[in-house]
Amino acid sequence: MRPVLKIAEKLWLENGRPEGVTVTAGLDGVHSAGSWHYYGLAVDFRTHYFDNATKDRVAAALKTALPSYDIVVHSTHIHVEVGNVLAQKNGLLT
C-alpha cells in the first residue's frame, strides 16, 4: 500500500490540505467479511472537508495514478483497495 499512501499524500497536499492525507482505516476498524482491510490491502482516506468537485477530482486522479487498485468514493472517505487483477497476479485470489 506504500504507493497508494505516497500518491494520496501528494494529492491531498495539492488540493489544499497542508496536513496531508489522513488514513481513517487500515487494518483497524470493522469491515465487511473478507474485506481487504483485514489483509493490509485496503485503506480509507478522510475527505469530509473536500467539496464534491474536489473529492471527484482527487478520486479521478487516484484512479489514473493507481489503475491496478479499486477506488470507491463514500460521503466521508475514499476507499482504496487492491484490484482483482493485481490480487490474482500476486496469488491472493484463486
Contacts in CASP RR format, 6 or more apart in sequence:
PFRMAT RR
TARGET T0000
AUTHOR 0000-0000-0000
METHOD contacts of the structure
MODEL  1
MRPVLKIAEKLWLENGRPEGVTVTAGLDGVHSAGSWHYYGLAVDFRTHYF
DNATKDRVAAALKTALPSYDIVVHSTHIHVEVGNVLAQKNGLLT
1 40 0 8 1.000
1 41 0 8 1.000
1 42 0 8 1.000
1 43 0 8 1.000
1 80 0 8 1.000
3 66 0 8 1.000
4 43 0 8 1.000
4 66 0 8 1.000
4 69 0 8 1.000
4 80 0 8 1.000
5 21 0 8 1.000
5 23 0 8 1.000
5 43 0 8 1.000
7 62 0 8 1.000
7 65 0 8 1.000
7 66 0 8 1.000
8 21 0 8 1.000
8 43 0 8 1.000
8 45 0 8 1.000
8 62 0 8 1.000
8 80 0 8 1.000
9 20 0 8 1.000
9 21 0 8 1.000
11 21 0 8 1.000
11 58 0 8 1.000
11 61 0 8 1.000
11 62 0 8 1.000
11 65 0 8 1.000
12 19 0 8 1.000
12 20 0 8 1.000
12 21 0 8 1.000
12 22 0 8 1.000
12 45 0 8 1.000
12 58 0 8 1.000
13 20 0 8 1.000
15 50 0 8 1.000
15 54 0 8 1.000
15 57 0 8 1.000
15 58 0 8 1.000
17 49 0 8 1.000
21 45 0 8 1.000
21 46 0 8 1.000
22 45 0 8 1.000
22 46 0 8 1.000
23 43 0 8 1.000
23 44 0 8 1.000
23 45 0 8 1.000
23 46 0 8 1.000
24 44 0 8 1.000
24 45 0 8 1.000
24 46 0 8 1.000
24 76 0 8 1.000
24 77 0 8 1.000
25 31 0 8 1.000
25 37 0 8 1.000
25 42 0 8 1.000
25 43 0 8 1.000
25 44 0 8 1.000
25 77 0 8 1.000
26 37 0 8 1.000
26 40 0 8 1.000
26 42 0 8 1.000
26 43 0 8 1.000
26 44 0 8 1.000
27 37 0 8 1.000
27 38 0 8 1.000
27 40 0 8 1.000
29 37 0 8 1.000
31 37 0 8 1.000
31 38 0 8 1.000
31 42 0 8 1.000
35 42 0 8 1.000
36 42 0 8 1.000
36 81 0 8 1.000
36 82 0 8 1.000
36 87 0 8 1.000
37 43 0 8 1.000
37 81 0 8 1.000
39 92 0 8 1.000
41 81 0 8 1.000
41 82 0 8 1.000
41 87 0 8 1.000
41 92 0 8 1.000
42 79 0 8 1.000
42 80 0 8 1.000
42 81 0 8 1.000
42 82 0 8 1.000
43 79 0 8 1.000
43 80 0 8 1.000
43 81 0 8 1.000
44 74 0 8 1.000
44 77 0 8 1.000
44 78 0 8 1.000
44 79 0 8 1.000
44 80 0 8 1.000
45 77 0 8 1.000
45 78 0 8 1.000
45 80 0 8 1.000
46 76 0 8 1.000
46 77 0 8 1.000
47 55 0 8 1.000
47 58 0 8 1.000
47 73 0 8 1.000
47 74 0 8 1.000
47 76 0 8 1.000
47 77 0 8 1.000
47 78 0 8 1.000
48 75 0 8 1.000
48 76 0 8 1.000
48 77 0 8 1.000
50 58 0 8 1.000
55 73 0 8 1.000
55 78 0 8 1.000
56 73 0 8 1.000
58 78 0 8 1.000
59 71 0 8 1.000
59 73 0 8 1.000
59 78 0 8 1.000
62 69 0 8 1.000
62 71 0 8 1.000
62 78 0 8 1.000
62 80 0 8 1.000
63 71 0 8 1.000
66 80 0 8 1.000
68 82 0 8 1.000
68 83 0 8 1.000
68 85 0 8 1.000
68 86 0 8 1.000
69 80 0 8 1.000
69 81 0 8 1.000
69 82 0 8 1.000
69 83 0 8 1.000
69 86 0 8 1.000
70 79 0 8 1.000
70 80 0 8 1.000
70 81 0 8 1.000
70 82 0 8 1.000
70 83 0 8 1.000
70 84 0 8 1.000
71 78 0 8 1.000
71 79 0 8 1.000
71 80 0 8 1.000
72 78 0 8 1.000
72 79 0 8 1.000
72 80 0 8 1.000
72 81 0 8 1.000
73 79 0 8 1.000
82 90 0 8 1.000
82 92 0 8 1.000
84 93 0 8 1.000
87 93 0 8 1.000
END
